[in-house]
Amino acid sequence: MLTSSALVLMMTIPGLFLFYGGLVRGKNALGTIMHSFIITALISVQWVLWGYSVSFGPDIGGIVGSLAWVGLSGVGLDPNPDYAATIPHQTFMVYQMMFAIITPALITGAIAERAKFSTFIVFILLWATFIYDPLAHWVWGVKGWLRNMGTLDFAGGTVVHISSGVSALAAALLFGKRVGYGNEPMPPHNLPFSVIGASLLWVGWFGFNAGSALAADGLATSAFVVTHTATATAALAWMFSEWMSKGKPTVLGAASGAVAGLVAITPAAGFVSPLSAIIIGIGGGVFCYTACNLKAKLGYDDSLDVVGVHGVGGTWGAIATGLFASKAINAAGADGLFFGNPGQLWIQIVAVAATWVFAFVGTLVILGILKALMGLRVSDEEERMGLDLSQHNEKGYSL
């Protein structure tokens, strides 16, 4: 579990910051990397002080955990039978910390190249406390209302991917478009960086999904196998979709497809068979590719396609869990629609809708307040200069 925790941390630093850092223009590379790096520091401290208690502490009305575990009071080295009966409570805590770190880091791709760093810091702290932590309690906390309803989310389809993808949409709308968006080219400055980052995400994701079995057992093996299978399928599905529609397959497309597959299989990883994973992977590749291509027509500037990959991929994965889950894979789970239980599909749809509404409205409120108090964006002049210089007084490259 400690190894899985380190693998999930590797997904953010350096996986996500290389993936995102390579996709922006050179003048914003360091600023984009800094987002993921400093979130790792910020959320780690927040999680120890109060985040873990709000997420997993003793229940208050199915909505949040109490502050009984603030500062990790009572979170020691003995197992907690409610969450992981065979590992130290602090091991479970630090594993969940890595999920809490990567989720807000995913949002940063939607507001890349224009966010004011001071406002960004406050936003991440508020978002983690008022959006991520309660949502984690709803789905994974003992007596959380979605958990009690029977929602299946093995490793974070709703908690991580829908929440970040939907919040990214709200953020992109409130931040507005980058200066020159639609009128001047904004190509990635370092695609090899991005492919390395996507590859590290693929490797680290086994800690994310297989680790969510919370044991080295058959369920972890099953989650590992279906995660890899869905990811491989989605990379192919995105590549062939792009090849057919645009004439050539791109390396970035294949990498994006792999990430879409990872996202889509996440909620289902502990509940579905390898053949079901192939279908989920095809959906992830095709649906996310289509969603990313709709962005220009819909007119919002989601810089690095967080909405199309995480919002749409997470939604598809959560609903697909309600279609393909099987108690033959995990007796502690439930059967889905195709295994004789249509009620599970309805439960998944309710969980998706609740997550969409909560994350979208909550993010709009947080950012609306911050916009009035601090301002969300750098000035046009600072944006043209690039965030590396304007926010951090540094250059990523001296050429």
C-alpha positions in Angstrom: 0.0 0.0 0.0 2.9 2.3 0.7 4.3 1.5 -2.8 0.9 2.2 -4.3 0.8 5.5 -2.5 4.2 6.4 -4.0 2.9 5.4 -7.4 -0.2 7.7 -7.1 2.1 10.5 -6.0 4.2 9.9 -9.1 1.1 10.5 -11.2 1.1 14.1 -10.1 4.8 14.7 -9.7 6.2 14.3 -12.3 3.5 12.5 -14.4 0.8 15.2 -14.6 3.2 18.2 -14.5 5.1 16.7 -17.5 1.9 15.9 -19.4 0.4 19.4 -18.8 3.8 21.2 -18.9 4.6 20.0 -22.4 1.2 20.9 -23.7 1.4 24.6 -23.0 3.6 27.2 -24.7 7.2 27.5 -23.7 6.7 30.8 -21.8 4.2 29.0 -19.4 6.0 25.7 -18.9 7.4 26.4 -15.4 4.1 28.1 -14.3 2.2 25.0 -15.3 4.6 22.6 -13.6 4.5 24.8 -10.5 0.7 24.2 -10.2 1.0 20.5 -9.7 4.2 20.8 -7.6 2.8 23.3 -5.2 -0.6 21.5 -4.9 1.3 18.5 -3.7 2.8 20.5 -0.9 -0.4 22.5 -0.1 -2.9 19.5 0.0 -0.5 17.3 1.9 -0.5 19.8 4.8 -4.3 20.5 4.4 -4.9 16.7 4.5 -3.0 16.2 7.7 -4.5 19.2 9.5 -8.2 18.8 8.5 -8.8 17.3 5.0 -8.6 13.6 6.1 -11.0 14.2 9.0 -13.6 16.0 6.8 -13.3 13.2 4.2 -13.2 10.0 6.4 -13.8 11.1 9.9 -16.9 10.1 12.0 -20.0 10.9 9.9 -22.2 13.9 10.2 -25.5 13.4 8.4 -24.0 11.4 5.5 -22.5 14.7 4.2 -19.1 15.2 5.9 -16.8 13.7 8.4 -16.5 15.4 11.8 -13.3 17.2 12.9 -12.6 14.4 15.4 -9.5 13.4 13.5 -8.0 16.9 13.0 -4.2 16.8 13.0 -4.5 13.1 12.6 -5.7 12.8 16.2 -6.7 9.1 16.6 -5.2 8.2 13.3 -2.4 6.0 14.4 -0.5 2.9 13.3 -3.2 0.3 14.3 -5.6 -0.7 11.6 -9.0 1.0 11.3 -11.5 -1.9 10.7 -13.9 0.4 8.8 -11.5 1.3 6.1 -8.6 -1.2 5.9 -8.5 -3.9 8.5 -5.0 -5.2 7.5 -2.9 -2.1 7.2 -2.1 0.8 9.6 -4.7 3.5 9.7 -2.0 6.0 8.7 -1.2 3.9 5.6 -4.8 4.3 4.4 -4.6 8.0 5.3 -1.5 8.7 3.2 -2.8 6.6 0.3 -6.0 8.7 0.2 -3.8 11.8 0.5 -2.4 11.1 -2.9 -5.9 11.0 -4.4 -6.7 14.3 -2.7 -3.5 15.8 -4.3 -4.1 14.8 -7.9 -7.7 15.7 -8.1 -7.4 19.5 -7.9 -4.1 19.3 -10.0 -6.2 17.9 -12.8 -8.4 21.0 -12.8 -5.3 23.2 -13.5 -5.2 22.1 -17.2 -8.4 24.0 -17.9 -7.1 27.3 -16.6 -3.5 27.0 -17.8 -1.6 30.0 -19.2 -3.8 32.7 -17.5 -4.3 32.0 -13.7 -3.1 34.4 -11.2 -0.9 32.4 -8.8 -2.1 34.0 -5.5 -5.7 33.4 -6.3 -4.9 29.9 -7.5 -3.4 29.0 -4.1 -6.6 30.2 -2.3 -8.9 28.4 -4.8 -7.1 25.1 -4.4 -7.4 25.2 -0.6 -11.1 26.1 -0.7 -11.9 23.7 -3.4 -10.2 20.8 -1.6 -12.0 21.6 1.6 -15.5 22.4 0.3 -15.8 20.2 -2.8 -13.3 17.3 -2.7 -13.4 16.4 1.0 -17.2 16.2 1.3 -17.6 14.4 -2.0 -15.0 11.8 -0.8 -17.1 11.3 2.3 -20.3 10.9 0.3 -18.9 8.1 -1.8 -16.2 6.4 0.4 -16.8 7.6 4.0 -18.6 5.3 6.4 -22.3 6.3 6.4 -21.7 8.7 3.4 -25.0 9.0 1.6 -23.9 7.9 -1.8 -22.0 4.9 -0.3 -25.2 4.0 1.7 -27.2 4.2 -1.5 -24.9 1.6 -3.1 -22.8 3.7 -5.4 -19.9 1.8 -7.0 -16.8 3.9 -7.4 -13.7 1.7 -7.0 -11.0 4.2 -7.4 -12.5 7.6 -8.1 -14.7 8.0 -11.2 -17.0 10.4 -9.4 -14.8 11.6 -6.5 -11.7 12.3 -8.7 -12.6 12.5 -12.4 -16.1 13.9 -12.6 -15.4 16.3 -9.8 -12.3 17.7 -11.5 -13.7 17.6 -15.0 -16.9 19.4 -14.1 -15.1 21.9 -11.9 -12.7 22.5 -14.9 -15.7 23.4 -17.0 -16.9 25.9 -14.4 -13.4 27.3 -14.1 -12.9 27.6 -17.9 -16.2 29.5 -18.2 -15.4 31.9 -15.3 -11.8 32.5 -16.3 -12.7 33.2 -19.9 -10.5 32.6 -23.0 -6.8 33.1 -23.2 -5.6 36.3 -25.0 -5.5 35.5 -28.7 -7.5 32.2 -28.3 -9.0 31.2 -31.7 -6.9 33.9 -33.5 -3.4 32.8 -33.0 -1.7 29.4 -32.8 -1.1 27.9 -29.4 0.7 24.7 -30.1 2.3 22.5 -27.4 5.9 23.4 -26.9 7.3 20.0 -26.0 5.3 16.9 -27.0 7.9 14.4 -25.8 7.4 15.9 -22.3 3.7 15.2 -22.6 4.1 11.6 -23.8 6.5 10.9 -21.0 4.0 12.4 -18.6 1.1 10.3 -20.0 3.3 7.2 -19.8 4.1 7.9 -16.1 0.3 8.3 -15.5 -0.2 4.9 -17.1 2.4 3.3 -14.8 1.3 5.2 -11.7 -2.4 4.4 -12.3 -1.8 0.8 -11.2 -1.2 2.2 -7.7 -4.4 4.2 -8.2 -6.7 1.3 -9.3 -5.1 -1.9 -8.2 -4.1 -0.3 -4.9 -7.7 0.5 -4.2 -8.2 -3.2 -3.4 -6.3 -2.2 -0.2 -4.6 -5.7 -0.3 -2.2 -7.7 -2.5 -4.9 -10.2 -3.6 -7.0 -11.5 -6.4 -9.1 -8.3 -6.5 -5.9 -6.2 -6.9 -4.9 -8.5 -9.8 -8.2 -8.1 -11.5 -8.2 -4.3 -11.1 -4.6 -4.2 -12.6 -5.5 -6.4 -15.6 -8.7 -4.5 -16.5 -7.0 -1.1 -16.0 -4.2 -2.1 -18.4 -6.7 -3.6 -20.9 -9.0 -0.6 -21.0 -6.1 1.8 -21.3 -4.6 0.0 -24.3 -8.0 -0.3 -26.0 -8.8 3.4 -25.5 -5.4 4.5 -26.9 -6.2 2.5 -30.1 -9.8 3.7 -30.2 -8.7 7.4 -30.0 -5.9 6.8 -32.5 -8.2 5.2 -35.1 -11.0 7.7 -34.5 -8.5 10.5 -35.2 -7.0 8.7 -38.2 -10.4 8.3 -39.8 -11.5 11.8 -39.2 -8.3 13.8 -39.8 -6.3 11.6 -42.0 -3.3 11.0 -39.7 -2.8 9.5 -36.3 -1.0 11.8 -33.8 1.2 10.8 -30.9 -0.6 13.2 -28.7 -3.9 11.6 -29.7 -2.6 8.1 -28.7 -1.4 9.5 -25.4 -4.7 11.3 -24.7 -6.6 8.1 -25.6 -4.6 6.2 -23.0 -5.4 8.8 -20.3 -9.1 8.7 -21.4 -9.0 4.9 -20.9 -7.4 5.2 -17.5 -10.1 7.6 -16.5 -13.0 5.5 -17.8 -11.9 2.3 -16.1 -11.2 3.9 -12.8 -14.7 3.6 -11.2 -15.2 0.1 -12.6 -11.7 -1.4 -12.0 -12.7 -3.6 -9.1 -16.0 -4.7 -10.5 -15.7 -5.7 -14.2 -14.1 -8.4 -16.4 -11.4 -7.9 -19.0 -13.9 -8.2 -21.9 -16.1 -5.5 -20.3 -12.9 -3.4 -19.9 -12.4 -3.5 -23.6 -15.9 -2.1 -24.2 -15.3 0.6 -21.5 -12.0 1.4 -23.2 -13.5 1.8 -26.6 -16.1 4.1 -25.2 -13.5 6.1 -23.3 -11.4 6.6 -26.5 -14.3 7.5 -28.8 -16.5 9.6 -26.4 -13.5 11.6 -25.1 -12.1 12.2 -28.6 -15.5 13.4 -29.7 -16.0 15.6 -26.6 -12.6 17.3 -27.1 -13.4 18.1 -30.7 -16.7 19.7 -29.6 -14.9 22.3 -27.5 -14.2 24.7 -30.3 -17.9 24.6 -31.4 -19.1 25.2 -27.8 -16.8 28.1 -27.5 -15.1 27.6 -24.1 -11.3 27.6 -23.6 -10.4 24.5 -21.7 -6.7 24.8 -22.4 -5.7 21.1 -22.0 -9.0 19.2 -22.5 -9.8 18.4 -18.8 -13.5 18.5 -19.4 -13.4 16.2 -22.5 -11.1 13.7 -20.9 -11.9 13.7 -17.2 -15.4 15.0 -17.1 -16.7 12.9 -20.0 -14.4 9.9 -19.3 -15.4 9.8 -15.7 -19.1 10.1 -16.5 -18.9 7.3 -19.0 -16.9 5.1 -16.6 -19.3 5.7 -13.7 -22.3 4.8 -15.9 -20.5 1.9 -17.5 -19.9 0.5 -14.0 -23.7 0.3 -13.7 -23.8 -1.6 -16.9 -20.9 -4.1 -16.6 -20.3 -4.6 -12.8 -20.5 -8.3 -11.9 -20.5 -10.0 -8.5 -18.6 -12.8 -10.1 -15.6 -10.4 -10.1 -16.2 -8.8 -6.7 -18.7 -10.4 -4.4 -18.6 -7.2 -2.2 -19.8 -5.2 -5.2 -23.1 -5.5 -7.2 -24.3 -6.8 -10.5 -25.0 -4.2 -13.2 -27.7 -3.9 -15.9 -26.2 -6.5 -18.2 -25.9 -9.0 -15.2 -29.5 -8.7 -14.2 -29.6 -5.7 -12.0 -31.0 -2.5 -13.7 -31.3 -0.8 -10.3 -27.5 -0.4 -10.1 -27.5 1.7 -13.3 -30.0 4.1 -11.8 -27.8 4.4 -8.6 -24.8 5.2 -10.8 -26.8 7.9 -12.7 -27.9 9.5 -9.5 -24.3 9.6 -8.2 -23.1 11.1 -11.5 -25.9 13.8 -11.4 -25.2 14.6 -7.8 -21.5 15.0 -8.4 -22.0 17.1 -11.5 -24.3 19.5 -9.7 -22.3 19.7 -6.5 -18.9 20.2 -8.2 -20.1 22.6 -10.9 -22.2 24.9 -8.6 -19.7 24.8 -5.8 -16.8 25.7 -8.1 -18.8 28.6 -9.6 -19.5 29.9 -6.1 -15.9 29.6 -4.9 -14.5 31.2 -8.1 -17.2 33.9 -8.2 -16.2 35.1 -4.7 -12.5 35.0 -5.5 -13.1 36.9 -8.7 -14.7 39.7 -6.8 -12.1 39.7 -4.0 -8.8 38.9 -5.7 -9.3 38.6 -9.5 -8.8 35.3 -11.2 -6.5 36.2 -14.1 -3.2 37.9 -14.7 -3.3 41.1 -16.8 -3.3 40.8 -20.6 0.3 42.2 -20.5 1.4 39.6 -18.0 -0.3 36.8 -20.0 1.5 37.8 -23.2 4.8 37.9 -21.2 4.0 34.4 -20.0 3.4 33.1 -16.5 6.9 31.9 -15.9 8.2 35.5 -15.9 5.1 37.4 -14.7 4.3 35.0 -11.8 7.6 33.4 -10.8 10.3 35.7 -12.3 11.9 32.7 -14.0 12.4 31.2 -17.5 11.9 27.6 -18.3 14.4 27.7 -21.1 17.4 29.9 -21.9 17.9 29.5 -25.6 
